[in-house]
């Protein structure tokens, strides 16, 4: 396996994970809004009208639900509403906290959250609703809860963040591998000899050189040297021709 294989594999995994997480985030948002949202899990109350609903303890989502007669581009307007909730004997009345949400429309069936009803204890509550709803078709107050899979979009968001971290690590790793491959390979440093004090030092073997025999000139060489000297003296004018011939004869007679 080459050094580039691992960062390349991490990059592929990161990109695939990012794509899957984005798709999963969008799909779960849509499913939570249009499929898994149980906004009417505990029942509905017509407006105007009344109904007895069995509500659990805790926060219950209250939604204004109607059928749209015409398209509404700015969201579903919520008319002024009046409601009355009668709790079971010995139980405090629930309190509605207004918290308006966005409009969800499926085939002209529209709904918008208007708040959360804090129910102090589980039981059957008598609910009466009224309001100026003449402009709406079959208006109702729905009581329920959000999707049981509401955490899925955030899980996909966390996975997307981890994929980004993985991608950054993979690209940094790949750049380091590329730089290391472009750097020239330097030869190893030369080995230096050990010092005499080192235990690894061993002195080189001693070598002896036989002295050369002294040069001893021969008689013939001495005479040739003397003749050369006489010739130089004659050429320089130090000796006359007669003196040169006499000295030359003397040297040659010494043979």
C-alpha positions as CSV (number, residue, x, y, z in Angstrom):
1,X,0.0,0.0,0.0
2,X,1.5,3.3,-1.1
3,X,1.7,6.4,1.1
4,X,-0.9,8.2,-0.9
5,X,-3.5,5.4,-0.6
6,X,-4.6,6.2,3.0
7,X,-5.3,9.9,2.6
8,X,-7.0,9.2,-0.8
9,X,-9.3,6.7,0.9
10,X,-10.0,9.1,3.8
11,X,-11.0,11.8,1.3
12,X,-13.4,9.4,-0.5
13,X,-15.0,8.4,2.8
14,X,-15.3,12.0,3.9
15,X,-17.0,13.1,0.6
16,X,-19.4,10.2,0.6
17,X,-20.3,10.8,4.2
18,X,-20.9,14.5,3.6
19,X,-23.3,13.7,0.7
20,X,-25.1,11.1,2.7
21,X,-25.5,13.3,5.7
22,X,-26.8,16.2,3.6
23,X,-29.4,14.0,1.9
24,X,-30.3,12.4,5.3
25,X,-30.7,15.9,6.9
26,X,-33.0,17.2,4.2
27,X,-35.1,13.9,4.0
28,X,-35.6,13.7,7.8
29,X,-36.6,17.3,8.0
30,X,-39.2,16.7,5.3
31,X,-40.4,13.5,7.0
32,X,-40.6,15.1,10.4
33,X,-42.6,18.0,9.0
34,X,-45.1,16.1,6.8
35,X,-45.1,12.4,7.9
36,X,-43.8,11.9,11.4
37,X,-45.3,15.0,13.0
38,X,-48.2,13.8,15.2
39,X,-49.7,17.3,15.7
40,X,-53.2,15.8,16.4
41,X,-52.1,12.7,18.4
42,X,-54.5,13.5,21.3
43,X,-57.4,14.8,19.2
44,X,-58.9,18.0,17.8
45,X,-61.5,20.6,18.9
46,X,-63.7,22.3,16.3
47,X,-63.9,26.1,16.1
48,X,-66.4,26.9,17.4
49,X,-67.1,23.9,19.4
50,X,-65.9,21.7,22.3
51,X,-64.5,18.2,22.9
52,X,-63.1,16.1,25.8
53,X,-59.5,15.0,25.2
54,X,-57.2,12.7,27.2
55,X,-54.0,14.6,27.6
56,X,-50.7,13.3,29.1
57,X,-48.7,15.3,31.7
58,X,-46.1,17.6,30.3
59,X,-46.1,19.9,27.3
60,X,-48.7,19.3,24.5
61,X,-48.4,21.0,21.1
62,X,-51.4,23.2,20.1
63,X,-51.9,23.7,16.4
64,X,-54.4,25.7,14.4
65,X,-55.6,23.3,11.6
66,X,-57.8,24.2,8.6
67,X,-58.4,23.6,4.9
68,X,-57.2,26.4,2.7
69,X,-59.7,27.7,0.2
70,X,-57.1,29.6,-1.8
71,X,-53.3,29.6,-2.0
72,X,-51.5,31.5,0.8
73,X,-48.0,32.7,-0.1
74,X,-47.2,34.4,3.2
75,X,-48.2,31.5,5.6
76,X,-51.4,30.7,7.3
77,X,-52.8,33.6,9.3
78,X,-54.1,32.7,12.7
79,X,-57.3,34.5,13.7
80,X,-57.9,35.7,17.3
81,X,-59.1,32.7,19.3
82,X,-60.9,32.1,22.5
83,X,-60.6,28.9,24.4
84,X,-61.5,27.4,27.8
85,X,-60.0,24.4,29.4
86,X,-61.7,22.6,32.3
87,X,-59.3,20.3,34.2
88,X,-60.3,17.2,36.2
89,X,-61.3,17.7,39.8
90,X,-58.3,18.6,42.0
91,X,-56.0,19.4,39.0
92,X,-54.9,22.9,38.1
93,X,-55.9,24.3,34.7
94,X,-53.2,23.9,32.0
95,X,-51.4,27.1,30.8
96,X,-50.9,27.8,27.1
97,X,-47.6,29.4,26.2
98,X,-47.8,31.0,22.7
99,X,-45.0,30.0,20.3
100,X,-46.0,30.4,16.7
101,X,-44.3,28.2,14.2
102,X,-44.1,28.0,10.4
103,X,-47.0,26.9,8.2
104,X,-47.1,23.3,6.8
105,X,-49.4,22.7,3.9
106,X,-50.2,19.3,2.2
107,X,-52.9,19.3,-0.5
108,X,-54.6,22.5,0.8
109,X,-54.6,21.0,4.3
110,X,-52.7,23.6,6.4
111,X,-51.6,23.9,9.9
112,X,-49.4,26.2,12.1
113,X,-48.3,25.7,15.7
114,X,-49.6,28.4,18.0
115,X,-48.0,27.3,21.3
116,X,-47.5,24.6,23.9
117,X,-50.0,23.6,26.6
118,X,-48.4,22.7,29.9
119,X,-50.5,19.9,31.4
120,X,-49.9,19.5,35.1
121,X,-51.3,15.9,35.3
122,X,-52.6,13.3,33.0
123,X,-56.4,13.2,32.6
124,X,-59.4,14.1,30.5
125,X,-59.8,17.8,29.9
126,X,-62.9,19.5,28.5
127,X,-61.8,22.1,25.9
128,X,-64.0,24.7,24.3
129,X,-62.8,26.9,21.4
130,X,-64.2,29.9,19.6
131,X,-63.1,32.8,17.4
132,X,-63.6,34.8,14.2
133,X,-63.0,31.9,11.8
134,X,-65.6,32.7,9.1
135,X,-62.8,33.0,6.5
136,X,-61.6,29.4,7.1
137,X,-62.9,26.0,6.1
138,X,-63.3,23.5,8.9
139,X,-61.0,25.2,11.4
140,X,-59.9,23.2,14.4
141,X,-57.5,23.2,17.3
142,X,-55.3,20.1,17.3
143,X,-53.5,18.7,20.3
144,X,-50.5,16.4,19.9
145,X,-46.7,16.4,19.9
146,X,-43.8,16.6,17.5
147,X,-42.1,13.8,15.6
148,X,-40.5,11.0,17.6
149,X,-37.6,11.3,15.2
150,X,-36.9,14.9,15.7
151,X,-33.3,14.2,16.7
152,X,-32.4,12.6,13.4
153,X,-31.6,15.9,11.5
154,X,-29.2,16.9,14.2
155,X,-27.5,13.5,14.1
156,X,-27.0,13.9,10.4
157,X,-25.7,17.5,11.1
158,X,-23.1,16.1,13.5
159,X,-22.1,13.4,11.0
160,X,-21.6,16.1,8.4
161,X,-19.3,18.0,10.8
162,X,-17.2,14.9,11.5
163,X,-16.9,14.3,7.7
164,X,-15.5,17.9,7.3
165,X,-12.9,17.2,10.0
166,X,-12.1,13.9,8.2
167,X,-11.7,15.7,4.9
168,X,-9.4,18.4,6.4
169,X,-7.2,15.7,8.0
170,X,-7.0,13.8,4.7
171,X,-6.0,16.8,2.7
172,X,-3.3,17.9,5.2
173,X,-2.0,14.3,5.2
174,X,-1.9,14.2,1.4
175,X,-0.1,17.5,1.2
176,X,2.6,16.3,3.6
177,X,3.0,13.1,1.6
178,X,3.4,15.1,-1.6
179,X,6.0,17.5,-0.1
180,X,8.0,14.5,1.3
181,X,8.0,12.9,-2.2
182,X,9.2,16.1,-3.8
183,X,12.1,16.6,-1.4
184,X,15.5,15.3,-2.7
185,X,17.0,12.2,-1.1
186,X,20.3,13.2,0.6
187,X,23.1,10.7,1.0
188,X,23.9,9.5,4.5
189,X,26.6,11.5,6.3
190,X,30.2,10.2,6.0
191,X,31.5,8.0,8.8
192,X,34.2,9.7,10.7
193,X,37.2,7.8,12.1
194,X,37.1,7.1,15.8
195,X,39.3,9.2,18.1
196,X,42.3,7.5,19.7
197,X,40.6,7.7,23.1
198,X,37.6,5.8,21.7
199,X,37.4,2.1,22.5
200,X,36.5,1.5,18.9
201,X,39.8,3.0,17.7
202,X,42.5,0.7,16.4
203,X,45.8,2.2,15.2
204,X,46.9,1.5,11.6
205,X,49.6,-1.1,11.1
206,X,53.1,0.3,11.1
207,X,54.9,0.4,7.7
208,X,58.7,0.6,7.2
209,X,60.3,2.1,4.1
210,X,63.7,0.7,3.1
211,X,66.1,3.7,2.7
212,X,67.5,4.1,-0.9
213,X,71.2,3.4,-1.6
214,X,73.3,6.6,-1.7
215,X,74.2,7.7,-5.3
216,X,78.0,7.3,-6.0
217,X,79.1,9.0,-9.3
218,X,81.4,7.1,-11.6
219,X,84.8,8.3,-13.0
220,X,83.3,8.6,-16.4
221,X,80.5,10.8,-15.1
222,X,83.1,13.0,-13.3
223,X,85.1,13.5,-16.5
224,X,82.0,14.4,-18.5
225,X,81.0,17.0,-15.9
226,X,84.5,18.5,-16.0
227,X,84.4,18.7,-19.8
228,X,81.1,20.5,-19.7
229,X,82.4,22.9,-17.1
230,X,85.5,23.7,-19.4
231,X,83.2,24.2,-22.4
232,X,81.1,26.7,-20.4
233,X,84.2,28.6,-19.3
234,X,85.5,28.8,-22.9
235,X,82.1,30.0,-24.2
236,X,82.0,32.6,-21.5
237,X,85.5,33.9,-22.4
238,X,87.1,32.9,-19.1
239,X,89.4,30.5,-21.0
240,X,91.1,30.9,-24.3
241,X,90.9,28.3,-26.9
242,X,94.5,27.2,-26.2
243,X,93.8,27.0,-22.4
244,X,90.6,25.1,-23.1
245,X,92.5,22.6,-25.3
246,X,95.2,22.2,-22.6
247,X,92.7,21.6,-19.8
248,X,90.7,19.2,-22.0
249,X,93.8,17.2,-22.8
250,X,94.6,17.0,-19.1
251,X,91.1,15.7,-18.2
252,X,91.2,13.1,-21.0
253,X,94.7,12.0,-20.0
254,X,93.4,11.1,-16.6
255,X,91.5,8.1,-18.2
